[in-house]
Amino acid sequence: MNPSCPQCGLKIESASATFCPKCEAPIRKNTNGRLYLVDVVHAGEDRYQALNKLEKAIDEAVYGNFRGIKVIHGRGSTTGIGLLKPHLVAAMKRAAVHYGGKVVPDRDNPGAHLLWFE
């Protein structure tokens, strides 16, 4: 499912497009105001599986016009050190730069971060 330009209706082929290649209108003009939620580590995922889940969730959130995404990455319940957290947060920050958003820790859950697209 590829998004369409809200201005001219052109089907956008690239999930990473932020502007329409035809009319240059912003692709994410309006969001549905909701957060997309994904848990990327609590089913025994390794780093590559977790990063793959994150990438797919970001694509789905962008296609679905979500305002942002809440990524549950864990906090290391046995050691207090989330081993995958640095890799996931770094990937989220790269996505934030690409989409013009920001990444912030979830104030209610130390094992989660929020990626805002707007």
C-alpha positions, 0 to 999 in steps of 0.5 A, a space after each residue: 500500500 503506497 501513499 498518494 499525494 494529498 494535493 495531486 493524487 499521484 501514487 508515491 512509490 517510495 516510502 521515504 518520500 517526504 514531498 510529491 515528485 510531481 507537485 512538491 506538496 508534503 506527503 504527510 500533510 495530515 496525520 491521524 493524530 495517533 501513535 503506532 505501537 510496536 514491541 520489538 524485543 519481547 519475543 526473543 528477537 536478536 538485534 537484526 530481527 528487532 531492527 527489521 521489526 522497527 523498519 517495518 513498523 516505521 513504514 507502516 506508521 508512515 503509510 498509515 499517516 500516524 503522528 509517531 511511533 512508540 517503540 518498546 525496546 525493553 530496559 534489561 529486566 535482569 541486568 538493568 541494561 537494555 542491550 538492543 536499546 542503543 541500536 534501536 534508538 540510533 535507528 530511530 534517530 536516523 529515521 527522525 532526521 529523514 522525516 524531520 521528526 524527533 526521538 524522545 524517551 517515553 516518560 511513562 516507560 523507561 523501556 520505550 522511546 517515541 519517534 515523532 514524525 511531525 
